[in-house]
Structures are given as structure tokens and as C-alpha cells.
């Protein structure tokens, strides 16, 4: 059974990022449909997959990570406007039966991702 999941790491502090709001969208041409909103837990992961099973379709998806709000809640002094605020990761699901784990490592000034397992 395929699924989309994520893991958020605060590389500024060297810890899993707890409390990051994450929005999952399905993109279809110019249309953008919100599928799920979640918040990362103490281990930087969500309690359940963001999408799984029959809801997994071939196509384009987008994850929005609310990084700026996370660092503001931590009291990190960052300039306004924030250099990194909302991180948008748009990716394709070619084989819906597979797992698409999309980790994010971020600071107030940079971010990186890859396809995990």
C-alpha cells in the first residue's frame, strides 16, 4: 500500500522539529486541492501518513512546511520579512503503490530534502 509521509528536522538546533504545521495539496493543472493538514510531533513526524491507500493517485503533490512560524515560536530572531517562511516542496508520484517519504531539514536560512524510504 502506497503512502506519503514526512520527517522534519531542525538542523539549527540539531533536533526533530516538533510543532511544524504541514499542508498537503494535490496539484491538477492550475487547481490546487488541500488534502490534509498536520502538525509534526516530538519526533518530527506526523502521527500517521499524510496520504495512503486508495487515496494515493498518480500525479503532482505539494507539501507546505510552515518553517517561519516554527522558528518564531522558538524565539529565534530572524529578519522581517523572513528569509525562509513557508517551504513548498512540489513532487510527483509516478507509482502510487510505493512509499514517498519526503524528509525536510531546515534552518531559518536554508532547507534541503530528498526522497527517503
N, C-alpha and C positions, 0 to 999 in steps of 0.2 A: 504494500500500500504506500503510495507516494505521500510526501508531506513537505511543507515549508516550515523551517524553524530558524531561530537565530540565537546568538550569544553575544552580549555586549560587554566589552572590556574597556575600562577607563585606564588608559596607559599613562596618563599624567600621574595618577596615584598608585598604579600597579595593582588594581583591584577589579573584581567584577563590578559592573555598573548597575547598581540597584536603583530602581525608580525611573528608568528611562521610558517615556511614552513611545510606543511604536505603532504606526498605522500601516496596514497592508491594503494595497489597491490592486485591482485588475485593470489593465490598460487595454482598450479596444479602439484603435484609431485615435480619434480626438476625445473619446469617452474615457472617464476615469471613475471607477466604482469602488467605494470603500467597502472592504470585505470584513475587516476586523481591526479593533484597537486593543492593545495590550500594554502591560507595564512589566518591565523586567524585574525579576525577583532578586533575592540576596545573592544568588549565584550568577547573576547576569543573564539568566534565561527566563523564558516565559513558562508558566505552569503547564502549558500544553502547546502542541504545534499551532502555528498561525493558520494553517490550512492543511487539510488531509483528506484522503479517501476520494470519494466521488466528486467532491468539490474541486479537486485538483484537475485543471484543464490545461491543455497545451496553450501557450500564449505568453503575454508580457505582463509582468507584475512589478510593483514598486513598493519598496519599504521606505517609510519616512521615520527617521530617528530624531527625536526632539532633544538634541545634544545641548543646545544653548540653555534650555530650561533646566536640564540636569546640572550643568556646571553652576548656574545661578543659584540653584537650591543648595549646592555645596559651599556657596560663598566665595567661589573663585572669582577674583577681579578680572574682568575681561572688558575690552573697549566696547562702546556702543556706536554704531551697530556691531553686533557680534561677528567675528570673522567666520566661525563655524557655528551655525544656528540649527537649521534643520538639514539633516543629511538625507538626500534622496538617492536610493540605490535602485535602479531600474534593471531588471534582468529577465531573461527568457527561460521558460520551462518548455523544453523540447520533448521530454518524456515524463508525462505526469505520474507514472508508476514509480519513479525514482524519488529519492530524498534530495531536497535542495536546502542545505544548511548554509545560511548566509551570516557568518560572524562579522562583527564590526569592532574594530579597535579605534579609539578616538581620544583626542585631546581638544582643548579649545582652539587649537591652531592647525590640526591635521586629522586625517582619518584614513583607514585602509580596510579593505575587505578581500575575501576570497571565497571560493566555493568549498565548503567543508563537507564533512560526512557525518 
